[in-house]
């Protein structure tokens, strides 16, 4: 069990990250026509609008909340809030965002499974990744009661944060998560697995979403008129050059 635990929390994270980055790069280089979200909006629009907005809003909040909440060193935020206050904020904000995300994801999964037209046009990986995300979200929500209990003693949260920061710093320490509750460990392992599956699913369109931020610093596009022989009294057309 010690060997399996060490592999799961010392080796497996780097295996998942390697596949995540290299697989995404390889897919973008070799299969750009598959780099899309495969929207089914034309088949059933109303439920997609509600489900998609709730899911994407919730998942983005949860992603950045986990990213900055867990990877920010304790000494950096303790001048503003205590560890107990941070734990309480994480439970309340994460619970609200997780609840909204759960509703949206359930609507999207129901739509994929029970609409015959959408089910027919869906790839098996589309359904599989939605099911995995749904299970991951349920496990994450199941940690809230325990996390709320840890508000008075946030040592578990500090251990998990120290472990994840060690992964980033190439100093993994599986012993930090050896004694935490099983659903925290399952939540982390399934989260790593999602990174592993990322390049082989429709999730790759997330890269495009972040890529659009480049438009904020993109220079203005020059538009020039193309001179044509236009009869007097008519407006000369303009085209993008």
N, C-alpha and C positions, 0 to 999 in steps of 0.2 A: 504493500500500500504506500509506503514511503517513496518507492521508486516511481509509482504511478502518479503520486501527488507532485513530486518534483518535476516530472515530465509535463504534467498538466499546467503547472503554474510557473515553471522556469524555462521550458523549451517551447511548448505549444504556442505561447503568445508571439514569439519571434517567427515561428513557422507561419502563423496566420498573417502576420504583418508582411512577411516576404511575399506570400502569394497575393496579398491585397495590392501591394504596389506593383510588383512585376507582372501580375496577371492583368491588372488594369491597363498598364502600359502596352502589353502584348495585344490585348483586345483592341485598344484604340489604334494600334499600328496595323493590325491584320484584318479586323472585322468592324470597320467603322459603320457599315450599314446596319449592324445590329446594336449600335450604341444609341439606344432610345428607350423611352419609357413605355412604349406600346400602349398608348392611351386607347381606351374603349369609350370615349366620351360620346361618339356618335350613336352608340347603341343604347345608352341609358344615361341621360345627362343629369337629371335632378338628384338622384341618390349619389352620383359621383361627386357633384359639387359640394354637398354637405360632408360626405365621408372624406373626400380628399383634403378639404380645407381643415377639418378637425384633425385629421391624421398628420398632415404636414406641419401645421402649426404646433401641435403637441410634440411631435418627434424632434423638430428643430430645437424647441426649448429644452427637451430632455437631453439631446445630444450636447448642446453647448453647456447646459447645466452640469452634466457629468464631466465634460472636458475641463472646464475651468474650476468646477467645484472640487474635483479629485486631484487635478494636477497642479493646483496652486499651493505652494508650500504654506504650512501652518503659520510660520513666522511672518509671512507677508500679509495675511488678513487678520491676525490676532490683534493688531493695533486698532481695528475697526469693530470686529465682533469676536466674541469668544467661540470656542469650539462647540459649546452647547447651543448657542444662538444660531450658529451656522447650520448645525444639525436640524434644528427646528425649522429654519427657513427652507432647507432642502426637503424636509418631509412635507411641509405645507405646499410649497410651490411645485415640487415634483408630484405630489398627489393630485393636485388640480390638473397640471399638464398631462400627467399619465392617464387620468380619468377621461379627459377630452380625447386624447390620442386613442384610448381603448374604444371609445364609442365610434370614432371615425374609422379605425382599422376594422372593427367588427362589421360596420356597414360595407366597407370595401370587400371584405372576405365573403360576406353574405351575397353580395352582388356577383362576385366571381363564381360562387358555387351554385347558386340557385337561379340565375338567369340563363336559360338555355343558349341564347345567342352568344353571350359573353363567355360562357363555359366552353362553347365550341371553338371560339377564337383564342382562347387562353392557352399558353404553353404550360406544361407541367411545372416548369420552374417558377412561373408566375404565382401559381397557387402555393407551391411549396414555400417560397420565400415569405408570402403573406402569413402562412401558418406558423412559420418559425418566428417571425416578428410578433405575432399574436401571443405565442407561448412565452417569448422573452418578456413581453409587456406584462403578462399575467404574473410571471415570476417576480418581476420588478415591483409590481403593486403588492405582491404578497410580503415583500420585505418592509412595507411601511409600518405595520404595527410594531415590529421588532425595532425598527429605526426610531420610532417615537419613544419606545421604552429606553433607548440609548441616549436620549437627550440629556438626562441627568449624568450619564457617564459615557461620553462619546469616544471611548477608547477604540471601539470596533471601527468606527468611521475613520479615526486617525490611522489605524493599522492598514485599512484598505487603501487609503490615500497614499500612505508611505509605500505600500507594495506597488501601486500603479506608477508612482513617481520613480520607483526603482526600475521598472520596466523601461521607461523612457530613458533613464540614465544608464542603461545597460548594466544594472546592478540588481537583478531579480532576487527576491528572497521569499521563497514559497512558505517558509516557516511563519511569516506574518499572517497568512490566511489559513493556517492549519487548524486553528481552533474556532473559527467563525462559523455561524450557522450555515446549514447546507444550502439554503436558498440564495445566500449571498454568493457562495462558490458556484452554484449552478448558473446564476445570473451572469457572473463573469465569464464562465466557460462558454455559455451560449453566445454571449456578446463577442467573444473571440471567434467563434465559429461563423458568425455573420460576416465578420471581416474576411474569413477564409472563403466564403461562398460569394462574396461581393462581386468579383470580376466575372463570374459565370451566370449572373442574374441581371435583371433589369435595373438593379440598384446602381449600376454604373452611371446612370443619368444624373446621379447626385454630383458627380464631378462636373458635369456641364452646368449645373446650378451654381456651383461655386465659381466656375469659369466666367460666368456672366458678370462677376464683379469687376472683371478687367475693363468692361465698357465704361466704368466710372472714370477711368483715367485715359480712355482712348481719345486721341485727338479728333477734332471735328473733320468730317468728310467734306472735301472740296466738291462743289457742284458747279459745273460750267455749262453755259449754253452752247448748243451745237448749231452753228449757223447754216441755215438752209435757204433755198430760194423760195421765199414765201411771198405770195402776191400781196400787193399793197392793201392795207386795211385789215389783214388777218394777223392774229397773234402768233408769234414765233414759238413753237414748242420748246420745252426745256427737258433735258434728260440728265440722269445721273451719270457722271463720267468718272 
